[in-house]
Amino acid sequence: MPLTTLPELRKAAAAVHGAIAAFQTGFVEIMQAVYREGQAAQTPVIVETTPKCWDYNRQVLFAAVLEEMAARNDIPVCLHLDRAGSLKQIERAIGYGYTSVMLEEIPQTWLEEAAGLCAGAGVSLGVHLNPIPYGNRNRSAGELSERLEYFRSLKIEILGIDLKECLFTYGSGGKIFLDRNAANVVRDCLENGFFLILQNGNQLSDQAVQAVAAGGFYAVNFGDETGRVYCDGMKEAIRLTPYETDPLIYTSEALNYVRELVRERISLCSFL
């Protein structure tokens, strides 16, 4: 199966009755571990990088390896660039074979050019949206409506929403609820037909992630957790076998940590 865009992946999310997990993958071995766990769970995944990883990776090779793995399987996967910060980075991502790009909110002229680049290449485009400035409906409802309408005019369908600074409250029976102001923003985005990705899900509790995803988010971005647990696994392997001379032993143990994390996160997202 060829690499897919984020909107195409949304159809697969409906089929698995849950949200899709997204993982930042700093190098090829972590990317392979993420995809293989998605394959084992028979669920789509989002393989993500940031532009920083281009400093120490051959991205053409990175994309080619993922494309080859996906071609041999029927599990949908998206190669996603998060936090693109320039038109040059978008052009590079398209050339490398990425199928999706997520931008910070940027000046309108810049955004229009970005939308044109992605549309011409068949690459999905999303924008980060901070819900906090729009939380007061009496003051900001019109501004949010205009912003969403502008995104739609550029055929932007995807919004990345970060809720780590928003409040959550606990109700009876252990239920958890998002702060009303932020919940209103989320509702407005959904009612306007946008596909929502929860950003920095690794900075929220498991309960909060499930509550938010159940409220309409179709993907959860767990940030750089894979890199962190890879380092943890490497340190533990060195601690247990400090005199080992084969570095692949350490790498293998570190990747076991990554695979366990990916399994847990996929399970967390497959709750509906």
C-alpha positions, -999 to +999 in steps of 0.1 A: +000+000+000+014+034-009+020+061+018-012+080+025-022+115+034-038+124+068-074+128+055-071+094+038-058+079+071-089+092+088-110+066+070-088+040+084-092+055+119-130+049+116-124+013+107-103+006+138-128+024+161-103+046+177-078+073+172-045+069+152-012+071+171+015+094+158+051+089+168+082+111+162+109+089+147+144+103+148+160+076+127+153+046+105+154+019+132+128+036+153+106+042+122+108+005+114+099-004+150+068+019+149+056+006+116+060-031+126+041-026+158+013-010+138+014-039+114+012-064+143-018-045+158-034-043+124-038-005+128-027+025+108+001+047+123+016+081+116+053+082+112+065+117+121+097+137+120+106+173+125+130+193+102+157+189+129+161+152+121+172+161+086+205+173+101+215+137+109+194+115+086+194+108+049+157+116+044+155+102+009+166+068+023+143+072+053+112+077+031+123+049+007+126+024+035+091+033+048+076+031+013+091-003+008+077-016+041+043-001+033+043-016-002+046-051+013+017-047+037-019-035+038-016-012+068-020+025+059+008+047+071+015+085+067+049+101+066+043+134+084+065+165+089+056+183+120+064+220+127+076+230+093+088+265+095+095+277+060+085+272+024+120+257+018+113+230+044+080+222+027+097+219-007+123+195+008+096+174+025+077+170-008+110+161-025+118+135+002+084+118-002+064+131+028+027+128+024+017+153+051+030+186+065+019+205+097+027+241+101+027+266+129+002+294+125+021+318+102+015+350+082-014+347+057+007+352+026+032+325+037+003+302+044-013+307+010+020+298-007+023+267+015-012+256+006-004+260-030+027+239-028+011+211-010-020+211-032+001+208-063+020+179-049-010+160-034+004+164+001-020+171+030-015+204+049-024+211+085-019+240+109-013+242+146-042+260+164-037+272+200-072+271+216-064+294+245-067+328+227-101+317+213-114+303+246-136+333+256-166+329+233-179+364+241-147+380+230-132+357+204-160+336+187-160+359+156-122+358+153-121+320+155-149+318+129-130+340+105-098+320+111-115+287+104-132+301+073-098+313+060-083+278+065-112+263+046-107+287+017-072+273+014-086+237+015-068+231+048-087+203+066-064+194+095-058+213+127-033+203+153-045+213+188-023+213+219-043+210+252-014+207+276-020+241+291-058+236+293-076+225+324-092+191+329-117+184+357-128+151+371-164+142+376-183+113+392-173+078+382-138+089+373-149+107+342-126+135+330-138+167+312-119+193+292-122+229+303-153+245+289-136+272+270-112+248+252-141+224+246-160+251+229-131+257+205-128+220+198-165+218+191-164+248+167-136+232+148-154+199+145-187+215+135-168+233+107-156+200+093-119+200+104-100+169+112-083+173+146-050+159+158-042+161+195-006+175+198+017+165+227-005+137+239+026+125+259+022+155+282-014+145+292-026+117+314-039+085+297-074+094+310-072+129+294-060+115+261-089+090+259-114+116+269-102+141+243-099+115+215-134+102+223-146+138+219-137+139+182-099+139+177-090+113+151-052+112+159-030+116+189+006+129+185+028+115+212+057+137+203+093+126+210+085+098+234+101+071+213+134+089+214+132+093+252+125+056+258+152+046+233+177+065+254+163+049+286+166+014+270+202+021+259+212+033+294+196+003+311+213-021+287+247-005+294+240-007+331+232-044+330+261-053+306+287-026+309+314-047+293+295-058+262+316-051+231+288-056+205+269-023+202+240-041+185+231-057+218+225-022+233+206-011+202+184-042+203+174-036+239+167+001+233+144-008+204+126-033+227+117-003+249+104+016+218+083-013+207+067-017+241+059+020+242+043+019+208+022-011+217+009+007+248+001+039+229-017+021+201-037+002+227-045+035+245-058+050+212-079+019+203-104+023+230-137+031+213 
